[in-house]
């Protein structure tokens, strides 16, 4: 904000005497006024500085980083700035022109901003498992101090390189980086309304940064299924049914979840090998395959009443089809009739 274009003289006016040097030579992000005062006036500028430094490939000035690391500024970000504004600025760091999600999240961690950005519940007990240890606390700062030890997960996101265009299409690097950053909290919960145990990760996404419901659902789906993909990568003899049902659960997020599991295991190559295996089994798009028998035909053929039972038979059909990729409508119908007889005999 220290450079101005004079319409009358058609010249750039550099009021600090350093603006053009910082912009064109030093590639340095500096505040015209004292950085601490600048951030106190609007603490959201801390995140904006991160966004600008990444987007334009600028270094952060030393004094700027000291101010950005200040607990006083971090507390002001929580008190003065709405969660919606925080979320919007964070989104600018994760997506859009010149965005580098992993670099942005690393900076947030290095500057100890995580607690003020990804807000944890302000009251009540946080409990569960953190870094494979039983964990109970009422101090959210403590939780972030411990969990930052595993922020190496974010570093591994940059090692995910895929040449396959179809994989690239399904790999959501924004969600991958953000979910990897929050992985340490995936087994933590807090007591919400009506004394229900609720997910800490869901709170951070829904309330801490006010992301859209679509993002909340996507991240929770990744969190809930990442350990299942870890199990897949450790067992070379998984059935088509097991793999296919997991892909049908995660749908277009399955590739992202697969590499998230690879990050959690620090085994990106294993994740890539598992993708190749799934593709060779021709299961990579199985989550899109329609059933051989639609619900109407199945109800008529088996005399099923409308209701939850239809879903049970539809799932049985899907499982059979996954195990019998060359199966026909007549064969799956015969299987369902046998399945019906077993249910009725119980």
PyMOL commands that set and color helices and strands:
alter all, ss='L'
color gray80, all
select helices_A, chain A and resi 19-26+35-41+45-55+62-68+71-80+83-94+101-110+114-117+140-150+152-157+165-170+173-185+193-195+200-208+213-234+240-264+268-280+286-288+295-302+308-323+329-345
alter helices_A, ss='H'
color red, helices_A
select strands_A, chain A and resi 3-6+11-14+28-29+59-60+126-130+133-137+188-191+197-199
alter strands_A, ss='S'
color yellow, strands_A
deselect
rebuild
show_as cartoon
